[in-house]
Amino acid sequence: MSITVLEYIKIILQKVSFDAKLFEKELRKALRQLIPAQVKELKQWCYSLFGKIYYRILRRCFATVRFRRLRLAQE
């Protein structure tokens, strides 16, 4: 059974949640890999699990999310 990228990211964030700097680094790395719908889901999950501990980190990371525009090939 394979897991999705989002599920994998959640596992990683849980494992590194003992260290604030490492948590922020992994969260930023994760946000670069996800599509907007997944970012929204991750945001809700992060705030529910880590909102009390890492509120400032979560605000900082999710406030700076930028999505790349996909270029459609001109035919």
mmCIF file of the N, C-alpha and C atoms, coordinates in Angstrom:
data_MODEL
# 
_entry.id   MODEL 
# 
loop_
_atom_site.group_PDB 
_atom_site.id 
_atom_site.type_symbol 
_atom_site.label_atom_id 
_atom_site.label_alt_id 
_atom_site.label_comp_id 
_atom_site.label_asym_id 
_atom_site.label_entity_id 
_atom_site.label_seq_id 
_atom_site.pdbx_PDB_ins_code 
_atom_site.Cartn_x 
_atom_site.Cartn_y 
_atom_site.Cartn_z 
_atom_site.occupancy 
_atom_site.B_iso_or_equiv 
_atom_site.pdbx_formal_charge 
_atom_site.auth_seq_id 
_atom_site.auth_comp_id 
_atom_site.auth_asym_id 
_atom_site.auth_atom_id 
_atom_site.pdbx_PDB_model_num 
ATOM 1   N N  . MET A 1 1  ? 0.840  -1.178 0.000   1.00 0.00 ? 1  MET A N  1 
ATOM 2   C CA . MET A 1 1  ? 0.000  0.000  0.000   1.00 0.00 ? 1  MET A CA 1 
ATOM 3   C C  . MET A 1 1  ? 0.885  1.242  0.000   1.00 0.00 ? 1  MET A C  1 
ATOM 4   N N  . SER A 1 2  ? 0.605  2.154  -0.886  1.00 0.00 ? 2  SER A N  1 
ATOM 5   C CA . SER A 1 2  ? 1.398  3.381  -0.941  1.00 0.00 ? 2  SER A CA 1 
ATOM 6   C C  . SER A 1 2  ? 0.643  4.522  -0.267  1.00 0.00 ? 2  SER A C  1 
ATOM 7   N N  . ILE A 1 3  ? 1.411  5.476  0.209   1.00 0.00 ? 3  ILE A N  1 
ATOM 8   C CA . ILE A 1 3  ? 0.792  6.633  0.854   1.00 0.00 ? 3  ILE A CA 1 
ATOM 9   C C  . ILE A 1 3  ? 0.958  7.853  -0.042  1.00 0.00 ? 3  ILE A C  1 
ATOM 10  N N  . THR A 1 4  ? 0.100  8.833  0.142   1.00 0.00 ? 4  THR A N  1 
ATOM 11  C CA . THR A 1 4  ? 0.181  10.049 -0.655  1.00 0.00 ? 4  THR A CA 1 
ATOM 12  C C  . THR A 1 4  ? 1.285  10.948 -0.102  1.00 0.00 ? 4  THR A C  1 
ATOM 13  N N  . VAL A 1 5  ? 1.652  11.919 -0.898  1.00 0.00 ? 5  VAL A N  1 
ATOM 14  C CA . VAL A 1 5  ? 2.669  12.886 -0.464  1.00 0.00 ? 5  VAL A CA 1 
ATOM 15  C C  . VAL A 1 5  ? 2.177  13.619 0.778   1.00 0.00 ? 5  VAL A C  1 
ATOM 16  N N  . LEU A 1 6  ? 0.919  13.985 0.797   1.00 0.00 ? 6  LEU A N  1 
ATOM 17  C CA . LEU A 1 6  ? 0.361  14.705 1.939   1.00 0.00 ? 6  LEU A CA 1 
ATOM 18  C C  . LEU A 1 6  ? 0.429  13.857 3.208   1.00 0.00 ? 6  LEU A C  1 
ATOM 19  N N  . GLU A 1 7  ? 0.094  12.603 3.118   1.00 0.00 ? 7  GLU A N  1 
ATOM 20  C CA . GLU A 1 7  ? 0.181  11.712 4.282   1.00 0.00 ? 7  GLU A CA 1 
ATOM 21  C C  . GLU A 1 7  ? 1.623  11.578 4.755   1.00 0.00 ? 7  GLU A C  1 
ATOM 22  N N  . TYR A 1 8  ? 2.541  11.477 3.810   1.00 0.00 ? 8  TYR A N  1 
ATOM 23  C CA . TYR A 1 8  ? 3.967  11.380 4.145   1.00 0.00 ? 8  TYR A CA 1 
ATOM 24  C C  . TYR A 1 8  ? 4.439  12.638 4.873   1.00 0.00 ? 8  TYR A C  1 
ATOM 25  N N  . ILE A 1 9  ? 4.030  13.801 4.386   1.00 0.00 ? 9  ILE A N  1 
ATOM 26  C CA . ILE A 1 9  ? 4.403  15.071 5.007   1.00 0.00 ? 9  ILE A CA 1 
ATOM 27  C C  . ILE A 1 9  ? 3.870  15.140 6.439   1.00 0.00 ? 9  ILE A C  1 
ATOM 28  N N  . LYS A 1 10 ? 2.660  14.685 6.641   1.00 0.00 ? 10 LYS A N  1 
ATOM 29  C CA . LYS A 1 10 ? 2.085  14.689 7.989   1.00 0.00 ? 10 LYS A CA 1 
ATOM 30  C C  . LYS A 1 10 ? 2.913  13.814 8.934   1.00 0.00 ? 10 LYS A C  1 
ATOM 31  N N  . ILE A 1 11 ? 3.350  12.680 8.451   1.00 0.00 ? 11 ILE A N  1 
ATOM 32  C CA . ILE A 1 11 ? 4.182  11.793 9.268   1.00 0.00 ? 11 ILE A CA 1 
ATOM 33  C C  . ILE A 1 11 ? 5.489  12.486 9.635   1.00 0.00 ? 11 ILE A C  1 
ATOM 34  N N  . ILE A 1 12 ? 6.117  13.109 8.640   1.00 0.00 ? 12 ILE A N  1 
ATOM 35  C CA . ILE A 1 12 ? 7.385  13.808 8.880   1.00 0.00 ? 12 ILE A CA 1 
ATOM 36  C C  . ILE A 1 12 ? 7.205  14.926 9.904   1.00 0.00 ? 12 ILE A C  1 
ATOM 37  N N  . LEU A 1 13 ? 6.166  15.729 9.746   1.00 0.00 ? 13 LEU A N  1 
ATOM 38  C CA . LEU A 1 13 ? 5.937  16.841 10.668  1.00 0.00 ? 13 LEU A CA 1 
ATOM 39  C C  . LEU A 1 13 ? 5.699  16.350 12.095  1.00 0.00 ? 13 LEU A C  1 
ATOM 40  N N  . GLN A 1 14 ? 5.007  15.243 12.234  1.00 0.00 ? 14 GLN A N  1 
ATOM 41  C CA . GLN A 1 14 ? 4.806  14.686 13.571  1.00 0.00 ? 14 GLN A CA 1 
ATOM 42  C C  . GLN A 1 14 ? 6.134  14.238 14.175  1.00 0.00 ? 14 GLN A C  1 
ATOM 43  N N  . LYS A 1 15 ? 6.995  13.655 13.350  1.00 0.00 ? 15 LYS A N  1 
ATOM 44  C CA . LYS A 1 15 ? 8.272  13.147 13.851  1.00 0.00 ? 15 LYS A CA 1 
ATOM 45  C C  . LYS A 1 15 ? 9.248  14.260 14.228  1.00 0.00 ? 15 LYS A C  1 
ATOM 46  N N  . VAL A 1 16 ? 9.158  15.413 13.581  1.00 0.00 ? 16 VAL A N  1 
ATOM 47  C CA . VAL A 1 16 ? 10.093 16.508 13.871  1.00 0.00 ? 16 VAL A CA 1 
ATOM 48  C C  . VAL A 1 16 ? 9.481  17.572 14.775  1.00 0.00 ? 16 VAL A C  1 
ATOM 49  N N  . SER A 1 17 ? 8.294  17.343 15.264  1.00 0.00 ? 17 SER A N  1 
ATOM 50  C CA . SER A 1 17 ? 7.601  18.365 16.054  1.00 0.00 ? 17 SER A CA 1 
ATOM 51  C C  . SER A 1 17 ? 8.263  18.646 17.402  1.00 0.00 ? 17 SER A C  1 
ATOM 52  N N  . PHE A 1 18 ? 9.259  17.879 17.781  1.00 0.00 ? 18 PHE A N  1 
ATOM 53  C CA . PHE A 1 18 ? 9.973  18.117 19.034  1.00 0.00 ? 18 PHE A CA 1 
ATOM 54  C C  . PHE A 1 18 ? 10.893 19.333 18.945  1.00 0.00 ? 18 PHE A C  1 
ATOM 55  N N  . ASP A 1 19 ? 11.219 19.787 17.721  1.00 0.00 ? 19 ASP A N  1 
ATOM 56  C CA . ASP A 1 19 ? 12.170 20.884 17.533  1.00 0.00 ? 19 ASP A CA 1 
ATOM 57  C C  . ASP A 1 19 ? 11.548 21.950 16.625  1.00 0.00 ? 19 ASP A C  1 
ATOM 58  N N  . ALA A 1 20 ? 11.430 23.168 17.114  1.00 0.00 ? 20 ALA A N  1 
ATOM 59  C CA . ALA A 1 20 ? 10.755 24.238 16.386  1.00 0.00 ? 20 ALA A CA 1 
ATOM 60  C C  . ALA A 1 20 ? 11.436 24.572 15.058  1.00 0.00 ? 20 ALA A C  1 
ATOM 61  N N  . LYS A 1 21 ? 12.749 24.673 15.045  1.00 0.00 ? 21 LYS A N  1 
ATOM 62  C CA . LYS A 1 21 ? 13.461 25.033 13.808  1.00 0.00 ? 21 LYS A CA 1 
ATOM 63  C C  . LYS A 1 21 ? 13.324 23.937 12.755  1.00 0.00 ? 21 LYS A C  1 
ATOM 64  N N  . LEU A 1 22 ? 13.460 22.716 13.176  1.00 0.00 ? 22 LEU A N  1 
ATOM 65  C CA . LEU A 1 22 ? 13.317 21.600 12.251  1.00 0.00 ? 22 LEU A CA 1 
ATOM 66  C C  . LEU A 1 22 ? 11.882 21.494 11.733  1.00 0.00 ? 22 LEU A C  1 
ATOM 67  N N  . PHE A 1 23 ? 10.921 21.730 12.605  1.00 0.00 ? 23 PHE A N  1 
ATOM 68  C CA . PHE A 1 23 ? 9.514  21.713 12.207  1.00 0.00 ? 23 PHE A CA 1 
ATOM 69  C C  . PHE A 1 23 ? 9.254  22.768 11.131  1.00 0.00 ? 23 PHE A C  1 
ATOM 70  N N  . GLU A 1 24 ? 9.746  23.976 11.353  1.00 0.00 ? 24 GLU A N  1 
ATOM 71  C CA . GLU A 1 24 ? 9.546  25.049 10.380  1.00 0.00 ? 24 GLU A CA 1 
ATOM 72  C C  . GLU A 1 24 ? 10.232 24.719 9.052   1.00 0.00 ? 24 GLU A C  1 
ATOM 73  N N  . LYS A 1 25 ? 11.435 24.192 9.109   1.00 0.00 ? 25 LYS A N  1 
ATOM 74  C CA . LYS A 1 25 ? 12.164 23.829 7.891   1.00 0.00 ? 25 LYS A CA 1 
ATOM 75  C C  . LYS A 1 25 ? 11.393 22.786 7.083   1.00 0.00 ? 25 LYS A C  1 
ATOM 76  N N  . GLU A 1 26 ? 10.910 21.754 7.746   1.00 0.00 ? 26 GLU A N  1 
ATOM 77  C CA . GLU A 1 26 ? 10.171 20.699 7.053   1.00 0.00 ? 26 GLU A CA 1 
ATOM 78  C C  . GLU A 1 26 ? 8.821  21.196 6.543   1.00 0.00 ? 26 GLU A C  1 
ATOM 79  N N  . LEU A 1 27 ? 8.178  22.077 7.284   1.00 0.00 ? 27 LEU A N  1 
ATOM 80  C CA . LEU A 1 27 ? 6.902  22.636 6.835   1.00 0.00 ? 27 LEU A CA 1 
ATOM 81  C C  . LEU A 1 27 ? 7.103  23.483 5.579   1.00 0.00 ? 27 LEU A C  1 
ATOM 82  N N  . ARG A 1 28 ? 8.119  24.317 5.563   1.00 0.00 ? 28 ARG A N  1 
ATOM 83  C CA . ARG A 1 28 ? 8.394  25.132 4.374   1.00 0.00 ? 28 ARG A CA 1 
ATOM 84  C C  . ARG A 1 28 ? 8.708  24.254 3.163   1.00 0.00 ? 28 ARG A C  1 
ATOM 85  N N  . LYS A 1 29 ? 9.487  23.223 3.379   1.00 0.00 ? 29 LYS A N  1 
ATOM 86  C CA . LYS A 1 29 ? 9.820  22.295 2.302   1.00 0.00 ? 29 LYS A CA 1 
ATOM 87  C C  . LYS A 1 29 ? 8.550  21.603 1.786   1.00 0.00 ? 29 LYS A C  1 
ATOM 88  N N  . ALA A 1 30 ? 7.691  21.227 2.692   1.00 0.00 ? 30 ALA A N  1 
ATOM 89  C CA . ALA A 1 30 ? 6.443  20.554 2.320   1.00 0.00 ? 30 ALA A CA 1 
ATOM 90  C C  . ALA A 1 30 ? 5.532  21.473 1.497   1.00 0.00 ? 30 ALA A C  1 
ATOM 91  N N  . LEU A 1 31 ? 5.460  22.723 1.881   1.00 0.00 ? 31 LEU A N  1 
ATOM 92  C CA . LEU A 1 31 ? 4.568  23.656 1.192   1.00 0.00 ? 31 LEU A CA 1 
ATOM 93  C C  . LEU A 1 31 ? 4.972  23.886 -0.262  1.00 0.00 ? 31 LEU A C  1 
ATOM 94  N N  . ARG A 1 32 ? 6.235  23.703 -0.566  1.00 0.00 ? 32 ARG A N  1 
ATOM 95  C CA . ARG A 1 32 ? 6.702  23.850 -1.950  1.00 0.00 ? 32 ARG A CA 1 
ATOM 96  C C  . ARG A 1 32 ? 6.273  22.678 -2.828  1.00 0.00 ? 32 ARG A C  1 
ATOM 97  N N  . GLN A 1 33 ? 5.940  21.558 -2.217  1.00 0.00 ? 33 GLN A N  1 
ATOM 98  C CA . GLN A 1 33 ? 5.627  20.344 -2.965  1.00 0.00 ? 33 GLN A CA 1 
ATOM 99  C C  . GLN A 1 33 ? 4.138  20.146 -3.232  1.00 0.00 ? 33 GLN A C  1 
ATOM 100 N N  . LEU A 1 34 ? 3.293  20.880 -2.528  1.00 0.00 ? 34 LEU A N  1 
ATOM 101 C CA . LEU A 1 34 ? 1.865  20.592 -2.570  1.00 0.00 ? 34 LEU A CA 1 
ATOM 102 C C  . LEU A 1 34 ? 1.085  21.521 -3.494  1.00 0.00 ? 34 LEU A C  1 
ATOM 103 N N  . ILE A 1 35 ? -0.053 21.039 -3.942  1.00 0.00 ? 35 ILE A N  1 
ATOM 104 C CA . ILE A 1 35 ? -0.970 21.861 -4.727  1.00 0.00 ? 35 ILE A CA 1 
ATOM 105 C C  . ILE A 1 35 ? -1.890 22.603 -3.752  1.00 0.00 ? 35 ILE A C  1 
ATOM 106 N N  . PRO A 1 36 ? -2.557 23.662 -4.206  1.00 0.00 ? 36 PRO A N  1 
ATOM 107 C CA . PRO A 1 36 ? -3.365 24.485 -3.297  1.00 0.00 ? 36 PRO A CA 1 
ATOM 108 C C  . PRO A 1 36 ? -4.368 23.723 -2.430  1.00 0.00 ? 36 PRO A C  1 
ATOM 109 N N  . ALA A 1 37 ? -5.059 22.755 -2.983  1.00 0.00 ? 37 ALA A N  1 
ATOM 110 C CA . ALA A 1 37 ? -6.040 21.998 -2.191  1.00 0.00 ? 37 ALA A CA 1 
ATOM 111 C C  . ALA A 1 37 ? -5.356 21.227 -1.065  1.00 0.00 ? 37 ALA A C  1 
ATOM 112 N N  . GLN A 1 38 ? -4.183 20.695 -1.332  1.00 0.00 ? 38 GLN A N  1 
ATOM 113 C CA . GLN A 1 38 ? -3.442 19.959 -0.306  1.00 0.00 ? 38 GLN A CA 1 
ATOM 114 C C  . GLN A 1 38 ? -2.902 20.902 0.761   1.00 0.00 ? 38 GLN A C  1 
ATOM 115 N N  . VAL A 1 39 ? -2.502 22.100 0.349   1.00 0.00 ? 39 VAL A N  1 
ATOM 116 C CA . VAL A 1 39 ? -2.015 23.093 1.315   1.00 0.00 ? 39 VAL A CA 1 
ATOM 117 C C  . VAL A 1 39 ? -3.136 23.464 2.277   1.00 0.00 ? 39 VAL A C  1 
ATOM 118 N N  . LYS A 1 40 ? -4.324 23.623 1.752   1.00 0.00 ? 40 LYS A N  1 
ATOM 119 C CA . LYS A 1 40 ? -5.479 23.967 2.590   1.00 0.00 ? 40 LYS A CA 1 
ATOM 120 C C  . LYS A 1 40 ? -5.732 22.861 3.619   1.00 0.00 ? 40 LYS A C  1 
ATOM 121 N N  . GLU A 1 41 ? -5.682 21.618 3.166   1.00 0.00 ? 41 GLU A N  1 
ATOM 122 C CA . GLU A 1 41 ? -5.886 20.487 4.077   1.00 0.00 ? 41 GLU A CA 1 
ATOM 123 C C  . GLU A 1 41 ? -4.773 20.409 5.119   1.00 0.00 ? 41 GLU A C  1 
ATOM 124 N N  . LEU A 1 42 ? -3.525 20.610 4.679   1.00 0.00 ? 42 LEU A N  1 
ATOM 125 C CA . LEU A 1 42 ? -2.394 20.576 5.599   1.00 0.00 ? 42 LEU A CA 1 
ATOM 126 C C  . LEU A 1 42 ? -2.503 21.695 6.634   1.00 0.00 ? 42 LEU A C  1 
ATOM 127 N N  . LYS A 1 43 ? -2.923 22.845 6.200   1.00 0.00 ? 43 LYS A N  1 
ATOM 128 C CA . LYS A 1 43 ? -3.076 23.988 7.103   1.00 0.00 ? 43 LYS A CA 1 
ATOM 129 C C  . LYS A 1 43 ? -4.064 23.660 8.219   1.00 0.00 ? 43 LYS A C  1 
ATOM 130 N N  . GLN A 1 44 ? -5.211 23.116 7.860   1.00 0.00 ? 44 GLN A N  1 
ATOM 131 C CA . GLN A 1 44 ? -6.216 22.750 8.862   1.00 0.00 ? 44 GLN A CA 1 
ATOM 132 C C  . GLN A 1 44 ? -5.657 21.702 9.826   1.00 0.00 ? 44 GLN A C  1 
ATOM 133 N N  . TRP A 1 45 ? -4.973 20.721 9.283   1.00 0.00 ? 45 TRP A N  1 
ATOM 134 C CA . TRP A 1 45 ? -4.399 19.653 10.091  1.00 0.00 ? 45 TRP A CA 1 
ATOM 135 C C  . TRP A 1 45 ? -3.336 20.206 11.040  1.00 0.00 ? 45 TRP A C  1 
ATOM 136 N N  . CYS A 1 46 ? -2.453 21.060 10.523  1.00 0.00 ? 46 CYS A N  1 
ATOM 137 C CA . CYS A 1 46 ? -1.381 21.639 11.337  1.00 0.00 ? 46 CYS A CA 1 
ATOM 138 C C  . CYS A 1 46 ? -1.931 22.476 12.488  1.00 0.00 ? 46 CYS A C  1 
ATOM 139 N N  . TYR A 1 47 ? -2.904 23.319 12.191  1.00 0.00 ? 47 TYR A N  1 
ATOM 140 C CA . TYR A 1 47 ? -3.465 24.158 13.246  1.00 0.00 ? 47 TYR A CA 1 
ATOM 141 C C  . TYR A 1 47 ? -4.171 23.323 14.303  1.00 0.00 ? 47 TYR A C  1 
ATOM 142 N N  . SER A 1 48 ? -4.821 22.247 13.894  1.00 0.00 ? 48 SER A N  1 
ATOM 143 C CA . SER A 1 48 ? -5.513 21.417 14.887  1.00 0.00 ? 48 SER A CA 1 
ATOM 144 C C  . SER A 1 48 ? -4.530 20.656 15.772  1.00 0.00 ? 48 SER A C  1 
ATOM 145 N N  . LEU A 1 49 ? -3.412 20.214 15.217  1.00 0.00 ? 49 LEU A N  1 
ATOM 146 C CA . LEU A 1 49 ? -2.436 19.449 15.998  1.00 0.00 ? 49 LEU A CA 1 
ATOM 147 C C  . LEU A 1 49 ? -1.381 20.313 16.681  1.00 0.00 ? 49 LEU A C  1 
ATOM 148 N N  . PHE A 1 50 ? -0.903 21.337 15.990  1.00 0.00 ? 50 PHE A N  1 
ATOM 149 C CA . PHE A 1 50 ? 0.241  22.105 16.478  1.00 0.00 ? 50 PHE A CA 1 
ATOM 150 C C  . PHE A 1 50 ? -0.063 23.576 16.740  1.00 0.00 ? 50 PHE A C  1 
ATOM 151 N N  . GLY A 1 51 ? -1.317 23.979 16.628  1.00 0.00 ? 51 GLY A N  1 
ATOM 152 C CA . GLY A 1 51 ? -1.688 25.381 16.768  1.00 0.00 ? 51 GLY A CA 1 
ATOM 153 C C  . GLY A 1 51 ? -1.287 26.008 18.086  1.00 0.00 ? 51 GLY A C  1 
ATOM 154 N N  . LYS A 1 52 ? -1.387 25.245 19.151  1.00 0.00 ? 52 LYS A N  1 
ATOM 155 C CA . LYS A 1 52 ? -1.032 25.790 20.466  1.00 0.00 ? 52 LYS A CA 1 
ATOM 156 C C  . LYS A 1 52 ? 0.480  25.895 20.649  1.00 0.00 ? 52 LYS A C  1 
ATOM 157 N N  . ILE A 1 53 ? 1.206  24.969 20.077  1.00 0.00 ? 53 ILE A N  1 
ATOM 158 C CA . ILE A 1 53 ? 2.661  24.932 20.268  1.00 0.00 ? 53 ILE A CA 1 
ATOM 159 C C  . ILE A 1 53 ? 3.383  25.866 19.298  1.00 0.00 ? 53 ILE A C  1 
ATOM 160 N N  . TYR A 1 54 ? 3.015  25.766 18.020  1.00 0.00 ? 54 TYR A N  1 
ATOM 161 C CA . TYR A 1 54 ? 3.750  26.461 16.958  1.00 0.00 ? 54 TYR A CA 1 
ATOM 162 C C  . TYR A 1 54 ? 2.892  27.468 16.202  1.00 0.00 ? 54 TYR A C  1 
ATOM 163 N N  . TYR A 1 55 ? 2.037  28.175 16.898  1.00 0.00 ? 55 TYR A N  1 
ATOM 164 C CA . TYR A 1 55 ? 1.128  29.122 16.243  1.00 0.00 ? 55 TYR A CA 1 
ATOM 165 C C  . TYR A 1 55 ? 1.884  30.141 15.386  1.00 0.00 ? 55 TYR A C  1 
ATOM 166 N N  . ARG A 1 56 ? 2.921  30.720 15.913  1.00 0.00 ? 56 ARG A N  1 
ATOM 167 C CA . ARG A 1 56 ? 3.681  31.746 15.170  1.00 0.00 ? 56 ARG A CA 1 
ATOM 168 C C  . ARG A 1 56 ? 4.347  31.167 13.931  1.00 0.00 ? 56 ARG A C  1 
ATOM 169 N N  . ILE A 1 57 ? 4.906  30.004 14.064  1.00 0.00 ? 57 ILE A N  1 
ATOM 170 C CA . ILE A 1 57 ? 5.547  29.354 12.915  1.00 0.00 ? 57 ILE A CA 1 
ATOM 171 C C  . ILE A 1 57 ? 4.510  29.057 11.837  1.00 0.00 ? 57 ILE A C  1 
ATOM 172 N N  . LEU A 1 58 ? 3.365  28.537 12.246  1.00 0.00 ? 58 LEU A N  1 
ATOM 173 C CA . LEU A 1 58 ? 2.312  28.220 11.278  1.00 0.00 ? 58 LEU A CA 1 
ATOM 174 C C  . LEU A 1 58 ? 1.831  29.479 10.561  1.00 0.00 ? 58 LEU A C  1 
ATOM 175 N N  . ARG A 1 59 ? 1.604  30.544 11.309  1.00 0.00 ? 59 ARG A N  1 
ATOM 176 C CA . ARG A 1 59 ? 1.173  31.807 10.673  1.00 0.00 ? 59 ARG A CA 1 
ATOM 177 C C  . ARG A 1 59 ? 2.205  32.293 9.683   1.00 0.00 ? 59 ARG A C  1 
ATOM 178 N N  . ARG A 1 60 ? 3.459  32.266 10.079  1.00 0.00 ? 60 ARG A N  1 
ATOM 179 C CA . ARG A 1 60 ? 4.540  32.749 9.220   1.00 0.00 ? 60 ARG A CA 1 
ATOM 180 C C  . ARG A 1 60 ? 4.658  31.897 7.954   1.00 0.00 ? 60 ARG A C  1 
ATOM 181 N N  . CYS A 1 61 ? 4.622  30.607 8.094   1.00 0.00 ? 61 CYS A N  1 
ATOM 182 C CA . CYS A 1 61 ? 4.783  29.712 6.938   1.00 0.00 ? 61 CYS A CA 1 
ATOM 183 C C  . CYS A 1 61 ? 3.592  29.785 5.982   1.00 0.00 ? 61 CYS A C  1 
ATOM 184 N N  . PHE A 1 62 ? 2.392  29.716 6.515   1.00 0.00 ? 62 PHE A N  1 
ATOM 185 C CA . PHE A 1 62 ? 1.217  29.703 5.646   1.00 0.00 ? 62 PHE A CA 1 
ATOM 186 C C  . PHE A 1 62 ? 0.919  31.082 5.050   1.00 0.00 ? 62 PHE A C  1 
ATOM 187 N N  . ALA A 1 63 ? 1.415  32.139 5.685   1.00 0.00 ? 63 ALA A N  1 
ATOM 188 C CA . ALA A 1 63 ? 1.209  33.484 5.137   1.00 0.00 ? 63 ALA A CA 1 
ATOM 189 C C  . ALA A 1 63 ? 2.072  33.730 3.911   1.00 0.00 ? 63 ALA A C  1 
ATOM 190 N N  . THR A 1 64 ? 3.165  32.998 3.795   1.00 0.00 ? 64 THR A N  1 
ATOM 191 C CA . THR A 1 64 ? 4.093  33.230 2.686   1.00 0.00 ? 64 THR A CA 1 
ATOM 192 C C  . THR A 1 64 ? 3.958  32.198 1.565   1.00 0.00 ? 64 THR A C  1 
ATOM 193 N N  . VAL A 1 65 ? 2.879  31.432 1.575   1.00 0.00 ? 65 VAL A N  1 
ATOM 194 C CA . VAL A 1 65 ? 2.692  30.412 0.532   1.00 0.00 ? 65 VAL A CA 1 
ATOM 195 C C  . VAL A 1 65 ? 2.412  31.100 -0.790  1.00 0.00 ? 65 VAL A C  1 
ATOM 196 N N  . ARG A 1 66 ? 3.176  30.731 -1.784  1.00 0.00 ? 66 ARG A N  1 
ATOM 197 C CA . ARG A 1 66 ? 2.985  31.234 -3.147  1.00 0.00 ? 66 ARG A CA 1 
ATOM 198 C C  . ARG A 1 66 ? 2.812  30.026 -4.057  1.00 0.00 ? 66 ARG A C  1 
ATOM 199 N N  . PHE A 1 67 ? 1.862  30.124 -4.944  1.00 0.00 ? 67 PHE A N  1 
ATOM 200 C CA . PHE A 1 67 ? 1.633  29.020 -5.864  1.00 0.00 ? 67 PHE A CA 1 
ATOM 201 C C  . PHE A 1 67 ? 2.156  29.389 -7.239  1.00 0.00 ? 67 PHE A C  1 
ATOM 202 N N  . ARG A 1 68 ? 2.851  28.441 -7.819  1.00 0.00 ? 68 ARG A N  1 
ATOM 203 C CA . ARG A 1 68 ? 3.343  28.646 -9.172  1.00 0.00 ? 68 ARG A CA 1 
ATOM 204 C C  . ARG A 1 68 ? 2.191  28.495 -10.145 1.00 0.00 ? 68 ARG A C  1 
ATOM 205 N N  . ARG A 1 69 ? 2.146  29.363 -11.126 1.00 0.00 ? 69 ARG A N  1 
ATOM 206 C CA . ARG A 1 69 ? 1.115  29.236 -12.160 1.00 0.00 ? 69 ARG A CA 1 
ATOM 207 C C  . ARG A 1 69 ? 1.584  28.217 -13.172 1.00 0.00 ? 69 ARG A C  1 
ATOM 208 N N  . LEU A 1 70 ? 0.683  27.360 -13.516 1.00 0.00 ? 70 LEU A N  1 
ATOM 209 C CA . LEU A 1 70 ? 1.013  26.344 -14.520 1.00 0.00 ? 70 LEU A CA 1 
ATOM 210 C C  . LEU A 1 70 ? 0.855  26.957 -15.898 1.00 0.00 ? 70 LEU A C  1 
ATOM 211 N N  . ARG A 1 71 ? 1.859  26.799 -16.703 1.00 0.00 ? 71 ARG A N  1 
ATOM 212 C CA . ARG A 1 71 ? 1.793  27.318 -18.070 1.00 0.00 ? 71 ARG A CA 1 
ATOM 213 C C  . ARG A 1 71 ? 1.189  26.250 -18.969 1.00 0.00 ? 71 ARG A C  1 
ATOM 214 N N  . LEU A 1 72 ? 0.186  26.650 -19.691 1.00 0.00 ? 72 LEU A N  1 
ATOM 215 C CA . LEU A 1 72 ? -0.425 25.730 -20.643 1.00 0.00 ? 72 LEU A CA 1 
ATOM 216 C C  . LEU A 1 72 ? 0.308  25.853 -21.975 1.00 0.00 ? 72 LEU A C  1 
ATOM 217 N N  . ALA A 1 73 ? 0.587  24.755 -22.569 1.00 0.00 ? 73 ALA A N  1 
ATOM 218 C CA . ALA A 1 73 ? 1.289  24.761 -23.850 1.00 0.00 ? 73 ALA A CA 1 
ATOM 219 C C  . ALA A 1 73 ? 0.396  25.395 -24.917 1.00 0.00 ? 73 ALA A C  1 
ATOM 220 N N  . GLN A 1 74 ? 0.960  26.314 -25.648 1.00 0.00 ? 74 GLN A N  1 
ATOM 221 C CA . GLN A 1 74 ? 0.240  26.966 -26.736 1.00 0.00 ? 74 GLN A CA 1 
ATOM 222 C C  . GLN A 1 74 ? 0.220  26.025 -27.924 1.00 0.00 ? 74 GLN A C  1 
ATOM 223 N N  . GLU A 1 75 ? -0.947 25.791 -28.450 1.00 0.00 ? 75 GLU A N  1 
ATOM 224 C CA . GLU A 1 75 ? -1.044 24.876 -29.602 1.00 0.00 ? 75 GLU A CA 1 
ATOM 225 C C  . GLU A 1 75 ? -1.246 25.648 -30.862 1.00 0.00 ? 75 GLU A C  1 
# 
